[in-house]
């Protein structure tokens, strides 16, 4: 009898989360992270192979040098951009968890 009540509660929770449409989808997040990593790797390979005879600081890619120059307490612009993006993702996850709770 207890097992039956447990299964009923489980099915009700699944139906409620399906109705809300806000279920946490780890597979989707993993796919998104993989796609982002593939883009970054693809860009690095393009820059590395296509521009073999010149350094990255020459030509139109010279703008990227500003990202690795120290700005504040040894942090580069690239570090600050990554920290902001990670903070934004963490804040969104925290907000979503707070709404459910």
PyMOL commands that set and color helices and strands:
alter all, ss='L'
color gray80, all
select helices_A, chain A and resi 2-20+26-50+59-68+77-100
alter helices_A, ss='H'
color red, helices_A
select strands_A, chain A and resi 70-72+75-76
alter strands_A, ss='S'
color yellow, strands_A
deselect
rebuild
show_as cartoon
